[in-house]
Amino acid sequence: MGWQCEVALVEAFTNAVRHAHHNLPQNTPIDLEVELLPNFLEMRIWDKGESFDLEAKLLKGEQEANSPDSLEKEGGRGLQFIKKLTDELQYLNLPNHRNCLILRKNYVKV
């Protein structure tokens, strides 16, 4: 479970830097929160970039993955990786010009 969370968090943070904050001042913060809850680990990435439709991006990514030249593309698979590595993926656009990508990974307590 650990490596899956690490890869998903790194990919989500990279997406925030490359896509959400690409036109913003370099010192615009991206906040990360990680919380261990009774049944899952929750990771939240907060950005101030333009919002997007998560479901539409995921659908577009699935369609592009099935195209004949999909392996030649350099990027565009980040959200697909995140979706496969986590158990829940949610995106919130909040009224204070902040967005939050929420990733949850279930685990069984021993």
C-alpha positions as CSV (number, residue, x, y, z in Angstrom):
1,M,0.0,0.0,0.0
2,G,2.8,2.4,0.8
3,W,4.4,2.6,-2.6
4,Q,1.0,3.1,-4.2
5,C,0.2,6.1,-2.0
6,E,3.6,7.5,-2.6
7,V,3.4,7.3,-6.4
8,A,-0.2,8.6,-6.4
9,L,0.8,11.6,-4.2
10,V,3.9,12.4,-6.2
11,E,1.9,12.2,-9.5
12,A,-0.9,14.4,-8.1
13,F,1.5,17.0,-6.8
14,T,3.4,17.0,-10.1
15,N,0.1,17.6,-11.9
16,A,-0.7,20.5,-9.7
17,V,2.7,22.1,-10.5
18,R,2.6,21.4,-14.2
19,H,-1.1,22.1,-15.0
20,A,-2.8,24.0,-12.2
21,H,0.0,26.4,-11.4
22,H,1.8,26.7,-14.7
23,N,0.6,30.3,-15.2
24,L,0.8,31.4,-11.6
25,P,3.7,33.0,-9.7
26,Q,6.3,30.5,-8.7
27,N,5.7,31.2,-5.0
28,T,2.0,30.3,-5.1
29,P,1.6,27.5,-2.6
30,I,0.4,24.0,-3.2
31,D,-0.7,22.5,0.1
32,L,-0.5,18.8,0.9
33,E,-2.4,17.1,3.7
34,V,-2.2,13.5,4.7
35,E,-4.4,12.0,7.3
36,L,-4.5,8.4,8.6
37,L,-8.1,7.5,9.4
38,P,-9.5,4.3,10.9
39,N,-10.0,2.5,7.5
40,F,-8.1,4.6,5.0
41,L,-5.3,7.0,4.3
42,E,-6.6,10.3,2.9
43,M,-4.3,12.6,0.9
44,R,-5.4,16.1,-0.2
45,I,-3.6,18.3,-2.7
46,W,-4.8,22.0,-2.6
47,D,-4.0,24.3,-5.5
48,K,-5.1,27.7,-6.8
49,G,-5.2,26.9,-10.5
50,E,-8.0,26.8,-13.0
51,S,-10.6,24.1,-12.1
52,F,-11.3,21.2,-14.3
53,D,-13.9,18.4,-14.7
54,L,-12.3,15.3,-13.2
55,E,-14.7,12.8,-14.7
56,A,-14.3,14.3,-18.2
57,K,-10.5,14.2,-17.9
58,L,-10.6,10.6,-16.8
59,L,-12.9,9.6,-19.6
60,K,-10.8,11.5,-22.2
61,G,-7.7,9.7,-20.8
62,E,-9.4,6.3,-21.2
63,Q,-10.3,7.1,-24.8
64,E,-6.8,8.3,-25.6
65,A,-5.3,5.1,-23.9
66,N,-7.2,3.0,-26.5
67,S,-5.9,5.0,-29.5
68,P,-3.3,3.4,-31.7
69,D,-0.6,6.0,-30.9
70,S,-1.2,6.2,-27.2
71,L,2.3,4.8,-26.3
72,E,4.0,7.5,-28.3
73,K,2.5,10.3,-26.2
74,E,4.8,11.7,-23.6
75,G,2.2,12.7,-21.0
76,G,-1.5,12.7,-20.2
77,R,-1.7,9.5,-18.1
78,G,-1.2,11.0,-14.6
79,L,-4.9,11.0,-13.6
80,Q,-5.2,7.4,-14.9
81,F,-2.3,6.3,-12.8
82,I,-3.7,8.0,-9.7
83,K,-7.2,6.5,-10.3
84,K,-5.7,3.0,-10.5
85,L,-3.5,3.4,-7.5
86,T,-6.2,4.7,-5.2
87,D,-9.6,3.5,-4.0
88,E,-11.4,6.8,-4.2
89,L,-10.6,10.0,-6.2
90,Q,-12.5,13.2,-5.8
91,Y,-12.0,16.8,-7.0
92,L,-13.5,19.8,-5.3
93,N,-13.6,23.3,-6.6
94,L,-14.2,25.6,-3.7
95,P,-15.5,29.2,-3.7
96,N,-12.3,30.7,-2.3
97,H,-10.4,30.0,-5.6
98,R,-8.9,26.8,-4.2
99,N,-9.2,23.3,-5.6
100,C,-8.6,20.1,-3.8
101,L,-7.8,16.7,-5.2
102,I,-8.7,14.0,-2.6
103,L,-7.1,10.6,-2.8
104,R,-8.1,7.7,-0.5
105,K,-6.5,4.4,-0.1
106,N,-8.2,1.7,2.0
107,Y,-6.3,-0.5,4.4
108,V,-7.1,-3.2,6.9
109,K,-5.9,-2.6,10.4
110,V,-4.1,-5.5,12.1
